[in-house]
Amino acid sequence: MDRPHLHVCIATGQNLANLIPAIQLQAKEVVILETPEMRASAGNLKAALKARGIAVRRMPFDDATPESIVASAQQISLELGVAPLVLNATGGHKLMTLALTAEMEDLAGDNLHLLYCETRSNRLDWLKPSPVTEPMADVLKIEDILLAQGYRIRSRGDRDVRSSVNAQARESLTRRLGDEAGKLAGFFGLLNDLANKALGESDDPFQPKQSMSFIPGGRIAELLRQAQRLGLMQWDEDTQIVFTSPDAARYFCGGWLEEYVWIKLRGLRPTDWATNLEVETVDGKTPNELDAVVAHRNRLLVIECKTRRFGVDTAKDADYVYKLAQLARQIGGLMGRGLLLSARSVSDEVRLRAKESQLDVLAAEEVGNLAEYLKSWLGK
């Protein structure tokens, strides 16, 4: 059935349920009904719709009392008239949707198409003019979701990774570090510390020459030789290494784990994804750096990569887990999810805190399962 191109929706704290149908059904104009409490959310939805080339009107809706609800519904219905329209009844509360439906049906009759967006079940449910269900299309990209949640992209670093000759040349080492992460905890700690010392503070000169407290052997020696063949460092087969550049040092500080995520995402090809994404609130006051973000089937996954050691400060670890889970919900909405990808093991307490905060964790030997985790998330 052809649906009207005029949409009416009620501003809500979860804008994706209003944004998805408008994009999927190719709305030409969306009227956003906003209560006093939802003005900021209406502004975010307007920004997301306009970015997609959809015209937007905002109309106030007084929901203070039953009398004001009915009066607002009558006024809005009269203003919109008898033109065919889609009323998205997902937002607002019951009295608002009941009043709007009654008033609009009186005027528009069969021209009223009543919709409920069931985001958790990935479907659009139609009640009028006849009951029917249709699947929800995969229409949202990262920018759509961010704008709807009141954020915007400040910069994208993934383009640098995709075109980086260095990243491509060291892909074999990156894969090995991730796939064998469970056996390399000591290596990560060692190289992380040395690379941090080489980089120093922001104003310090680069100090490429660093010394280890022992002579590596076995697996670690083999990896150092591979890093040397790739031009990332020089090793004298004893205790001294020399990082060939600040970029090489940053790679061993944790950049390799971000590149590992990039490699896995590249192979899976989700709807939209980015690494090293910097976002901020629309007022520009709250910037956040995100290691990786994935948009697929209208949901957002935020991936945080860590090579530092957990378990040294329990309170700090718990606060970190809580903030990561909160950020994932803030920028992704109710369907947003967070993943902590840690090259080193995490304590049972960190896992418990993560579970309580609905944050997923892959640590140490589990890092090698990243592709399977992503496939599962993409298929949900």
N, C-alpha and C positions, 0 to 999 in steps of 0.2 A: 504494500500500500504506500502511495506517495504521502508523505507527511508535510504539514505546513512548514514554511520557512521562518515563521514568527514563533519564537519561543518565549514563554514566561516562566521564570523560576524564582524561588525564594532563597535569599542569601542565607547561607549556613556556615558553620565553622568548618565543614568538610566540603570544599568547593568542587572537588573532582566529580561528584555525583551530578553537578550542574554543567560542568565543562564537557564531560564525555559525550552526553547525548547531543549537545549543540554542535560539536565537531562531527560526530558520526552521522548525524542527520542533515548536515550541511545547512545549518541555520544561517539565515542572512541577517537577522536581527534578534537580539535577546533583550528582553525587558527583565531587569533584576528588581525584585521587590525587597526592600530592606527595612528591617525594624531598627530602632535606634541602637540596639546592641550589636547589630550586624553591619554597620556602615563600613568598618575597616575591611571586613571580609568581602563585602560587595565591591569595594575598590580593587581588591586583589583579583576577584573574578573578572571584573571589567578589563583589567590589564591583560589577563590571559586570553580573553576573547578577542580583544582588539589586536593582539599580536598575531592572531589567526585571521585577521581581516574581517571579523564579524562586528557589525554595528551594535552598539549597546546603549540602552536607556536605563537609568536608575530612577525608581519611583519609591517614595516613602510609604511605609505601611505601619500604622499605629496598632500595636497588639496589646495595649495596656489593659483593656477590658473587653468583654464579649461585645459590648455595644460598639466600641471603636473598631474591633475586628470586622464586624459586619459592615460598618460604614466605609471602612477602607476597601473592603472587597467590592462593595457596590460602586464606589467611585472609580476604582481601577477597571472594573468590568465595563462600565459606561464609557470610559475613555478609550478602551481598546475596541469596543464595538462588537460587531458580528463577524469580523474577519476570521478566517480559519487560523487556529493557533494551537501550539503544543503547550500544555500546562504541565510542567515538571513538578510533581507533588512530593519530591524527595525531601526538600528542605522544609523549614518551618515546623510548627507544631500542629496538632490535629485540628484545633479550632480554625486556624488560618486556612488549611487545605480544604476543610469542609465548607467554609464560607465562600472561598474562591470558586470551588467546583460548582456549588449551587448557583452562585450569581452568574458565572460564565456560561453554564449550561442553559440557563434561562434565556440568555441573549444569543448564544452561538449555536445551541442545539448540537447537531451532528458535526458541526465545524470544530467542536472542542475535541482535541486529542489529549487524553489524560494519561500521563506517563509516570512510572516509578522506576528509578535507576537502582537496581540491586547490584551494587559494586562487588560485594563479597561472593556473589554467585555468578558474576560476569554475564549479566543479562539485563535487558530492558523489558519491563512488564507494562503492557498497555491495558488500561481499563475501559477507555472510551476512544472511538465510537464503538469498538468491539474488543473483547478481551483476547489478547494474544501475547506471546512471548517471543522475543528475538535475541540472538546472541549479541553480546557487547563486542564491538570491534576494538582492536588494538590501535588506538589513535593518539595516545599521549606520548610526547617526547620529554626529555629532561626539562627543557625550558618551560613547557606547558605546566608541568607539575610544580616547579619552583615558583612561577608567577602566581599560580592559584593559591600557593601557600604564603605569599608575601615575600618571596625571595627573587633574586635575579642573578644571572651569571656575571661575574666580574672578569674572569679570565679562564681559558681552557689550556691546560698544559699538555693534553693528550696529543694534540697535533704535533708538538715537538717530538714526542716519543715515537709517533707513527713514522715520522720522516727522519728519525735519528739514525745515522749510520752506526754510531757507537752501540745503540740499543740492539740493533739487528746483529751486529758482529758478536756481541756477547750473549746472544740468546741461548746458546748451548749451556753456558755457565749458569745463566739465570734459571733455566729449567732444572738443572741439576741441584742448585741450591734449594729450590722449592720442593722438588720431588723427594729429596733426601733430607729435608729439614729436621726430621726426628733424630737423625744421627749426627747433626752438625751444631748442636747447641753451644759447645765450647768454641767452635770456629766463629760463630756469629758474635759471641761475646768478645772474643779476642779482636776480630777485625773491626767491630763497631767501636770499641774503645780506642784503637789505634787511629782509625779514620777520624774520630772526633777530635783527638789530639792534633792530628795533622791540620784539620780545618780551623781549630781554635774558635775564638769569638769572632763576631762579624768584622771587627776592625783589625784583627790579628793577621799578620802575614802567613801565608800557607807554609806549613812545615812538613814537606813530603817524607823526610827520613824519620822512621820510627823503629824502635827496638822492642822485641818480644823477650819475655822472661825465660823462654825455653826454646829449644830447637824442635820445630814441628816435624812430625813423621806421619806415616800412613796416609789416611784419607785427607787430612789437612794439608800435608805436604803436596799431595797430588793436586788439590784445588789451588794452592798457591802457584804451582807450576802452570796450571791452566790459565790462571789470571795473568801470569807473566807472559804467556804466549799471546794472549789477547791484548797486551799492551796496557793493562791496568796497573801494573806494579812491576818493580824489579825486586828479586829476592836472591840473596847471596847463599842460599841453602844453609844458612845459619840462623841468627836471631834478628838480622836487619832486613827491613823491607823499605822500599821507596815508592810511594804513590806517584803515578806519572802525571796526575793533574787533580785539581779540586773536584772535577766531575767524577773521576775514578774513586776518590775518597767518599764522595756523597753516595756513590753506588753502594759501597760497603757499609755506609751508615744506615742503610735501609732502602735506598733507591731500587735495589735489586728485587725487593718484594713487590714494590709497585709495578715494576716491569713484568714480574711473574703474573700478576693479575691481568695486566694488559695483554700478555700472550694468550692466556686462557680465554679472555673475553673475545679476542680477535677470532679465535677458532669457533666460538659459539654463535656469534653474530646476533645479539639481542636487538630489540627495536632501536635503542639508542644507548650509548654508553660513553663514558669519558673517564680519564684518569687525570690526577692533579687538577682538580676543578676548584676554583675559588668562587664562592658565592657570598652574597651579602643581602641583608634586608633591603627592602625598596627604599628606605631612607638612608641607606649607606652606612649605618651606624654599627652593624654587627657582622663583620666579615668572618667567614669560616673557610678553612682549607680542607678539601675532601680528597682522600687518596684515590678513591674510585666511586663512581655512581653509575647505576644501571637502571634504565627504564624499560619495562617490558610488561605487556598486557595491562597497561595503565597503572602499574605499581612502580615504586622506587626502592632500590636497594642501595644502601650506603655502606661502603667497605672501608674500614680503617686498618692500615697496615702498621704493625709494630715489630721491631726487632729488639726493643729494650727488654730488660728482665722484669718480670712481674714477681710479686711476693715480698719485695723489700719493705714496702710501706702499704699495709693492708687498707688503711683509711684512704690513701691516695688512689689505690687501685679501684676501690669501690666507687669513689667519686668519679673517676674516669669512666668506668662502665656506665654509670647512671647518666652522665652527660652525653656519651655517645648514643645511648638508646633514646634519650630525649631529643637530640638533634635529628636523628632519623625520623622521629615522629613529626617534629616541627616542619621539616622540609618535604616529607613524604606523605603526611596525613595519616589517617587510620590504617591505610594499606602500606605505609612505609615500613621498611625493615632495616635493621642494622646488622653488620657482620664484623666481628673483631677477628682479624687474621694475624696471628702472632707466631713469629718464627721460633719463639721459645715457649716452653711450657708455662701454663698458668695454674694457679692453685685451685683447689676445690672451692674455696670461698669466692674467688673471682667467677668461676662457672656458676655458682649458686646465685650470685648477684646478677649475672648476665641473664640467667633463666628468669629470675623475678622481674627483670626489666624487659623481657621479650627481645633479648639480644642474642644472636647466634655467635658461637665461638668455634674457630678452627685453630688449633695450636700445635706446635712442634710437628710430630709425624702426621697430624691431620691436615697440614697445609697441602700435602700432596693430593688430598681429596677435594681440592677446590673446584676442579672441573665438574665432578659429580655433584657437589653441592649446588653449583650454578645451574646445572641441567635440571636438577630437582626444583629449584626456585623458579626457573623460567617456565617450567611445565605446570606450575600450580595455577 
